Amino acid sequence: MKVLWHWHSMGPYHFARMNSLASRPNLDLVVVESSNTDDHKWIRYEVPCFRLITLSSQPKSKALLQASSAGLSQVLAQEQADVVVASGYSDPNSLAVILNYKAKRPQALVCLWSESTVQDRVRRSAIECLKRTLISQFDGALVAGTAHKRYLVELGMPPTRIQVVGNCVDNDLFSTGTEKLRLESDRLDRSLPRDYFLYVGR
């Protein structure tokens, strides 16, 4: 089964999630990103276990997302994926391309990735109505948590078509880095406790 997953821009946790998905047997994963430069200033060190297609190296913007939709359309036509995952509903350009692919290839499944919850911001009825119409075009959705699932159910997607897959962390990266730090600590004669937590967040 060929899966094509579209992201606006790949961050470290995206790589962890996609590498895990790519390890599934009998699954050919193609990841397409509109840009490899995000406003988060992420530094890339990951080696993907999947095919990664980058449409632009220009910083992500509304203009870039609009311009990259033609490239996304070409990749979809070339790859002929069985399942396509759209990266949310904030970019109408990529959504139009993906839903057009579905119209031309009805046997393909088109899913929505969503990290939105009802309490993220003030909701306007006209926009929510538009979202309901949009969401009805998708075969299903993958979401980060139960609050995200509840929001899609409120927007009219049947709960049986929503799968909570959660966010993720690259545990191998942190365990490998910890071992390197311990070895360096021993070499420099610095004490480092066996059990400790490092938290980096916002």
Secondary structure by P-SEA (a helix, b strand, c coil): cbbbbbbccccaaaaaaaaaaaacccbbbbbbbcccccccccccccccccbbbbcccccccaaaaaaaaaaaaaaaaaacccbbbccccccaaaaaaaaaaaaacccbbbbbbbccccccccccaaaaaaaaaaaaaccccccccaaaaaaaaaaccccccccccccccaaaaaaaaaaaaaaaaaaacbbbbcbbbbbbcc
